[in-house]
Amino acid sequence: MVQREPGRALYDAILVAAGDHCPTCGGIGQPRTLDHYLPKANYPKLAIVPHNLIPACRDCNTDKRNPLVDHPHQQLLHPYLDKRQFFEERWISVSVTHTAPCTITYSVNPPENWSEEDRARAANHFELFGIAKRYSIQAGTEVGFLMDMHTLYFTRQPLGAFADFLRSAASADDLLVNGWKKVLYEALADDPWFCNAEFR
């Protein structure tokens, strides 16, 4: 497909459409190649079907391998063609452990009104792509930055100003509902221990 036209142009158009954000892992990695949503090793007839090609970062492409889906709950989330609820409703949550430094842990927590199958699909996607660990790595650096910001600036501001800042930052239009940053900022904004700098 990629060696001659029109395949090359289509391949490039799909890859470029994602910008710098891998749609599978919530934008942590940068897309470097197209991944087969249904692996070509198991579904060779779909190898060049555009709907089966998804921009992917190196980690997502490697972690996925070639799963053979034999039950609906094992089906990974398709970032473009799946149910809207996976992208418009919160199903990833954060817990803040009050240690020094604090520990951020991401987990799967789909809404109770989702079907068992959809809840299982979200959990399967989360685990297969190592979202918890990858999000936590991003959060670790960010929390250090926020702690410094509080110390250098918000200690001179009224009580509650830091929580207001975090909520405002979490509401930015470019943040994904289940992206590591939005989920993190909202959790920290609701945590008095963090907002009142009791981590010091």
MARVEX-583125 format. One record per residue: residue in three letters; chain; x, y negated, z of N, C-alpha, C in turn. Coordinates in steps of 0.001 Angstrom, whole numbers, plus 500000, padded with zeros to 6 digits. Example, Ala and Ser with C-alpha at 12.3 -4.5 7.8 and 13.67 -1.06 7.14 Angstrom:
% MARVEX-583125
ala,A,513190,505690,507800,512300,504500,507800,513200,503300,507800
ser,A,512850,502250,507080,513670,501060,507140,512900,499970,507870
***
This chain:
% MARVEX-583125
met,A,500818,501200,500000,500000,500000,500000,500857,498743,500000
val,A,501943,498761,500769,502718,497525,500940,503774,497330,499862
gln,A,503941,498294,498990,505002,498202,497991,504559,497525,496700
arg,A,503258,497398,496491,502796,496797,495237,501462,496083,495445
glu,A,501173,495188,494515,499904,494461,494568,498771,495372,494088
pro,A,497531,495144,494545,497129,494072,495475,497294,494444,496942
gly,A,497844,495636,497209,497984,496091,498584,498821,495173,499461
arg,A,499934,494696,498914,500826,493845,499703,500135,492567,500159
ala,A,499387,491940,499266,498701,490694,499606,497642,490933,500682
leu,A,496939,492040,500583,495909,492361,501572,496541,492661,502926
tyr,A,497626,493415,502912,498361,493743,504139,498803,492459,504838
asp,A,499410,491555,504085,499898,490291,504655,498755,489429,505181
ala,A,497635,489410,504470,496495,488589,504891,495935,489080,506224
ile,A,495842,490390,506398,495337,490952,507656,496309,490645,508797
leu,A,497601,490782,508532,498614,490542,509562,498639,489076,509989
val,A,498598,488177,509027,498672,486739,509310,497414,486246,510025
ala,A,496283,486880,509769,495019,486436,510368,495049,486454,511892
ala,A,495877,487291,512479,495939,487382,513940,496779,486271,514562
gly,A,497493,485517,513739,498374,484488,514291,499519,485125,515059
asp,A,499857,484563,516198,500965,485082,517006,500496,485951,518161
his,A,499232,486351,518141,498682,487060,519290,498127,488427,518903
cys,A,498681,489463,519486,498207,490816,519225,496802,490968,519800
pro,A,495813,491335,518993,494432,491431,519480,494168,492633,520379
thr,A,495050,493610,520359,494826,494824,521143,495154,494628,522618
cys,A,496212,493855,522914,496656,493676,524303,496319,492291,524841
gly,A,495367,491626,524239,494974,490324,524741,495971,489225,524464
gly,A,496758,489388,523413,497664,488323,522986,499006,488276,523659
ile,A,499383,489309,524407,500701,489299,525054,501806,489419,524013
gly,A,501673,490412,523136,502695,490640,522121,502397,489913,520829
gln,A,503402,489829,519975,503254,489211,518660,503114,490309,517609
pro,A,502101,490221,516750,501910,491243,515722,503116,491331,514783
arg,A,503585,492534,514585,504715,492764,513684,504359,493691,512540
thr,A,503251,494407,512712,502864,495393,511703,501362,495634,511799
leu,A,500824,496416,510886,499427,496813,510969,499348,498224,511534
asp,A,498466,498385,512499,498241,499686,513117,496966,500291,512541
his,A,496909,501606,512497,495714,502294,512042,494816,502545,513250
tyr,A,493663,501909,513257,492715,502093,514360,492422,503582,514547
leu,A,492060,504245,513480,491983,505702,513483,493280,506191,512835
pro,A,494148,506880,513568,495486,507239,513090,495478,507944,511741
lys,A,496384,507504,510868,496425,508108,509536,496849,509570,509589
ala,A,497530,509977,510665,497912,511380,510801,496683,512272,510938
asn,A,495636,511734,511551,494412,512503,511762,493307,512163,510758
tyr,A,493389,510956,510203,492353,510494,509269,493018,509894,508024
pro,A,493707,510704,507229,494489,510190,506092,493662,509448,505044
lys,A,492390,509790,504910,491564,509119,503906,491261,507670,504275
leu,A,491498,507303,505525,491245,505936,505982,492537,505121,506083
ala,A,493629,505664,505568,494940,505035,505749,495027,503618,505186
ile,A,494304,503339,504103,494405,502007,503504,493073,501262,503481
val,A,492115,501744,504239,490832,501041,504351,491041,499816,505239
pro,A,490787,498606,504744,491060,497385,505529,490449,497368,506924
his,A,489236,497905,507092,488599,497911,508404,489344,498783,509407
asn,A,490202,499647,508919,490957,500537,509795,492349,499989,510114
leu,A,492657,498806,509615,493986,498218,509814,493897,497034,510770
ile,A,494685,497089,511840,494643,496066,512878,496054,495531,513131
pro,A,496240,494204,513134,497554,493647,513487,497935,494108,514890
ala,A,499184,494514,515062,499598,495036,516367,501028,494652,516680
cys,A,501281,494449,517970,502658,494234,518417,503356,495591,518505
arg,A,504633,495558,518691,505412,496799,518714,504977,497711,519874
asp,A,504721,497121,521051,504338,497932,522210,503006,498636,521983
cys,A,502018,497907,521475,500708,498521,521248,500776,499614,520200
asn,A,501526,499375,519151,501645,500356,518082,502334,501622,518585
thr,A,503333,501443,519444,504077,502586,519976,503272,503333,521030
asp,A,502643,502611,521940,501909,503245,523035,500716,504061,522552
lys,A,500120,503635,521458,498911,504304,520986,499170,505726,520507
arg,A,500278,505946,519839,500592,507248,519242,499496,507656,518249
asn,A,499088,508922,518267,498068,509411,517325,496968,510166,518063
pro,A,496173,509457,518878,495136,510175,519635,494063,510741,518721
leu,A,493670,511968,519008,492573,512593,518278,491314,512423,519116
val,A,490433,511590,518655,489219,511278,519406,488173,512360,519168
asp,A,487805,513051,520229,486793,514098,520087,485583,513861,520995
his,A,485529,512654,521576,484380,512284,522397,484221,510766,522344
pro,A,483007,510259,522282,482797,508807,522163,483500,507971,523225
his,A,483602,508480,524464,484197,507664,525528,485706,507474,525340
gln,A,486319,508265,524456,487752,508136,524195,488065,507099,523115
gln,A,487042,506632,522432,487260,505695,521330,487815,504377,521851
leu,A,488944,503947,521298,489548,502681,521701,488693,501513,521227
leu,A,488912,500360,521825,488162,499178,521425,488714,498629,520115
his,A,487833,498333,519199,488242,497705,517935,488133,496201,518137
pro,A,489242,495454,518014,489232,494021,518351,488371,493148,517452
tyr,A,487929,493666,516315,487135,492859,515394,485725,493387,515169
leu,A,485534,494688,515279,484264,495280,514871,483469,495903,516007
asp,A,483960,495809,517226,483295,496474,518341,482184,495614,518933
lys,A,481523,496137,519935,480429,495442,520609,480916,494123,521205
arg,A,480083,493113,521126,480444,491772,521603,480731,491755,523107
gln,A,480085,492639,523842,480242,492634,525297,481694,492835,525727
phe,A,482465,493560,524935,483859,493801,525302,484700,492524,525246
phe,A,484217,491527,524517,484978,490298,524327,484313,489073,524939
glu,A,483061,489236,525363,482334,488101,525931,482014,488275,527409
glu,A,482165,489492,527930,481885,489756,529338,483159,490190,530052
arg,A,483266,489830,531315,484460,490155,532103,484450,491610,532526
trp,A,485522,492328,532175,485653,493706,532638,487052,494003,533190
ile,A,487886,492982,533233,489199,493097,533874,489203,492168,535079
ser,A,489675,492671,536202,489706,491855,537412,491112,491831,538006
val,A,491295,490919,538949,492591,490728,539605,492405,490755,541109
ser,A,493337,491395,541792,493377,491299,543249,494697,490643,543631
val,A,494634,489780,544631,495806,489061,545110,496159,489595,546492
thr,A,497320,490206,546612,497766,490738,547895,498593,489677,548600
his,A,498235,489379,549833,498881,488305,550578,500197,488752,551195
thr,A,501178,488870,550333,502532,489209,550758,503447,488060,550350
ala,A,504706,488160,550694,505665,487118,550304,506779,487756,549472
pro,A,506798,487543,548145,505803,486790,547371,504525,487609,547185
cys,A,503447,486923,546794,502174,487621,546639,502245,488596,545462
thr,A,501409,489616,545536,501369,490646,544504,500058,490531,543729
ile,A,500167,490549,542420,499006,490457,541539,498768,491814,540893
thr,A,497563,492328,541037,497224,493636,540478,495978,493522,539604
tyr,A,496104,493954,538366,494976,493958,537426,494327,495336,537418
ser,A,493026,495359,537280,492310,496629,537231,491072,496504,536335
val,A,490477,497648,536036,489275,497691,535199,488047,497637,536098
asn,A,487134,496751,535761,485911,496615,536561,484751,496186,535663
pro,A,484297,497073,534769,483215,496711,533843,481909,496443,534583
pro,A,481032,495634,533997,479729,495359,534616,478927,496648,534832
glu,A,478150,496657,535906,477366,497841,536247,476303,498157,535202
asn,A,475851,497128,534473,474785,497373,533497,475290,497958,532177
trp,A,476596,498125,532043,477130,498784,530854,476842,500278,530930
ser,A,476785,500913,529773,476613,502370,529745,477880,503041,530264
glu,A,477736,504262,530721,478897,505020,531211,479939,505177,530106
glu,A,479456,505348,528878,480366,505500,527747,481194,504236,527527
asp,A,480560,503075,527569,481282,501822,527355,482247,501524,528499
arg,A,481841,501844,529710,482730,501658,530859,483975,502547,530715
ala,A,483755,503776,530247,484867,504704,530062,485775,504250,528921
arg,A,485193,503701,527865,485993,503218,526737,486906,502071,527167
ala,A,486360,501152,527949,487156,500030,528437,488309,500526,529300
ala,A,488022,501469,530182,489060,502021,531058,490120,502762,530254
asn,A,489688,503493,529241,490621,504237,528398,491554,503291,527646
his,A,490993,502234,527081,491785,501225,526366,492792,500568,527306
phe,A,492326,500194,528484,493150,499528,529494,494346,500397,529888
glu,A,494083,501684,530092,495145,502597,530532,496096,502960,529401
leu,A,495560,503270,528226,496404,503706,527116,497444,502662,526740
phe,A,497048,501392,526746,497959,500332,526344,498709,499692,527513
gly,A,498603,500285,528692,499361,499797,529844,499066,498352,530197
ile,A,497801,497962,530090,497426,496568,530296,497754,496092,531709
ala,A,497526,496916,532715,497768,496498,534104,499212,496050,534295
lys,A,500146,496862,533868,501559,496531,534044,501958,495328,533198
arg,A,501504,495302,531973,501896,494212,531064,501314,492876,531513
tyr,A,500075,492882,531994,499476,491657,532519,500195,491209,533791
ser,A,500526,492160,534658,501191,491819,535923,502554,491184,535696
ile,A,503250,491619,534673,504549,491021,534349,504365,489563,533957
gln,A,503362,489292,533137,503067,487915,532749,502689,487085,533976
ala,A,501870,487663,534837,501389,486949,536016,502513,486637,536993
gly,A,503483,487523,537104,504576,487303,538048,505305,485999,537796
thr,A,505632,485753,536548,506316,484505,536188,505410,483303,536421
glu,A,504132,483452,536064,503189,482344,536188,502934,481960,537648
val,A,502841,482951,538506,502585,482680,539924,503755,481907,540538
gly,A,504973,482273,540158,506136,481527,540640,506075,480071,540220
phe,A,505680,479835,538981,505530,478471,538470,504458,477713,539243
leu,A,503327,478366,539503,502231,477719,540220,502600,477409,541662
met,A,503342,478284,542287,503780,478040,543667,504695,476822,543728
asp,A,505599,476713,542781,506478,475539,542723,505667,474272,542463
met,A,504676,474375,541576,503841,473217,541260,503100,472735,542508
his,A,502584,473695,543274,501868,473315,544494,502796,472599,545470
thr,A,503977,473144,545631,504933,472565,546578,505376,471172,546155
leu,A,505638,470993,544881,506193,469731,544391,505147,468649,544154
tyr,A,503898,469047,543918,502903,468039,543564,501638,468076,544422
phe,A,501045,469255,544571,499727,469322,545190,499732,469189,546703
thr,A,500883,469276,547348,500920,469047,548793,500555,467614,549140
arg,A,500655,466713,548162,500312,465307,548388,498890,464978,547912
gln,A,498176,465995,547447,496828,465794,546932,495784,466230,547969
pro,A,494539,465785,547799,493471,466182,548735,493273,467692,548742
leu,A,492778,468193,549868,492491,469614,549989,491491,470021,548905
gly,A,491751,471066,548222,490866,471524,547157,491308,471119,545769
ala,A,492273,470199,545697,492723,469728,544383,493409,470843,543599
phe,A,494144,471682,544289,494858,472760,543603,493875,473781,543036
ala,A,492851,474125,543820,491833,475065,543338,491094,474470,542145
asp,A,490803,473185,542194,490138,472518,541069,491009,472557,539821
phe,A,492308,472353,540006,493245,472419,538880,493240,473815,538259
leu,A,493268,474841,539086,493288,476219,538585,492004,476541,537822
arg,A,490867,476111,538346,489589,476370,537669,489524,475633,536335
ser,A,490036,474406,536325,490035,473634,535081,490914,474302,534033
ala,A,492089,474774,534451,492999,475445,533520,492388,476744,533008
ala,A,491645,477436,533864,491026,478708,533470,489912,478511,532457
ser,A,489358,477319,532396,488238,477065,531487,488672,476621,530093
ala,A,489971,476599,529837,490472,476201,528517,489859,477078,527427
asp,A,489478,476455,526327,488788,477165,525251,489617,478258,524592
asp,A,490942,478127,524642,491781,479091,523933,492110,480338,524762
leu,A,491602,480429,525977,491882,481591,526815,490808,482660,526634
leu,A,491237,483902,526503,490313,485022,526335,489636,485355,527656
val,A,488388,485789,527582,487624,486118,528780,488347,487151,529640
asn,A,488972,488123,528985,489700,489166,529710,491209,489043,529557
gly,A,491662,487868,529173,493098,487635,529050,493750,487504,530412
trp,A,495020,487816,530483,495713,487831,531776,495669,486477,532482
lys,A,495760,485378,531729,495865,484058,532349,494535,483571,532903
lys,A,493472,483717,532133,492159,483259,532592,491733,484019,533846
val,A,491881,485335,533809,491499,486167,534946,492334,485805,536174
leu,A,493625,485588,535958,494527,485236,537059,494151,483897,537688
tyr,A,493996,482871,536858,493714,481538,537382,492391,481499,538151
glu,A,491388,482205,537659,490111,482219,538354,490229,482931,539701
ala,A,490990,484019,539739,491173,484741,541001,491938,483889,542011
leu,A,492973,483216,541565,493757,482376,542469,492950,481179,542960
ala,A,492107,480623,542093,491281,479479,542488,490309,479860,543591
asp,A,489894,481117,543634,488953,481585,544650,489647,482118,545899
asp,A,490966,482007,545948,491733,482555,547069,492261,481418,547958
pro,A,491606,481144,549109,492045,480051,549988,493489,480204,550447
trp,A,493913,481435,550666,495281,481695,551111,496281,481135,550114
phe,A,496035,481352,548841,496957,480845,547810,496793,479350,547623
cys,A,495567,478880,547553,495328,477461,547269,495788,476546,548392
asn,A,495801,477061,549610,496236,476244,550757,497701,476451,551101
ala,A,498409,477105,550169,499855,477290,550298,500258,478052,551555
glu,A,499427,478989,551974,499798,479818,553115,500806,480887,552722
phe,A,501144,480916,551409,502163,481866,550958,503559,481433,551360
arg,A,503709,480174,551829,505053,479666,552159,505543,480239,553478
***
